Amino acid sequence: MTTLKLTQIGNSLGVILPKELLGKFKLEKGDELIVSESPDGFNLIPHDSEFEKELKAAEKIMRKRRNVLRELAK
């Protein structure tokens, strides 16, 4: 577990990620992170544009085929 400290960056607050975390997540300057809330707190995951496209396609199919999916869930 790594503890991060909020720091002043211009008129905002930010978090500096240590090199170890950047290497572990394979992050570079300009990369995006997704913050999601969970029952245990918050999760940070690297943004994956290809995964986002796939997720949007799956959501579209689920909306279109809602009745079929309900029947399959029985």
N, C-alpha and C positions, 0 to 999 in steps of 0.2 A: 504494500500500500504506500502511496506517495501523497504527502500533504502539499497542497498548493496554496499560495498566498495571493490575495488580491492586491494589485498595485495600481497606482494612478498612471494612466496613459492618456495624456492630453486632458480632455474634459470627461473622460470615461474611466471605468475600472476594467482591468484586464487580468489575465492569468498568464504567467510565463511558464511554458512547458519545458521541463528539463530535457537535455539531449537524450537521456536514456529512454524517455517516453516517446520522443520524436522518432528515434530509431526503431523502437518496438512497434509503433503504429505505421512506420514507413511514411512519415509526414514530412513535407517540405514547406517552405514559405509559400503562402498563397493557397494551400490546400484548405478544404472546408471540413468542419466537424459537425456532426449532428448531436444535439443534446436531447435526450429523452428522459422522462421522469418514470421511475419505477417504484414499487413499494419499498425498496431498500435505499432509495435516494435518487441520484441522477446517473445516467450513463453517457459517456462520450464515445462516439464511434466515428471512424473516418467516413466522409461522404463518398458514395460510389454512384456516379451518374448512370452507369449501365444498370446497376441494381434498381435505381429509382425509375428508369424507363420500364424495366420488367415489372416492377410493382404497380405502376400506373396501368400497364396493359392488363395485369391480373385483376385489378380493381374494376376495370371496364368490363371484362368478361364476367366477373361476379355480379355486377349490376345487371348486365344483359341476360344472364342465365340464372338469376336468383331462384326461380321456381325449380329448375332442374337440380340445382345444388341442394335445395330443401329436401327434395325427394331422395336424393342420394344420401343425405344425412340420416334418414330414417333407418 
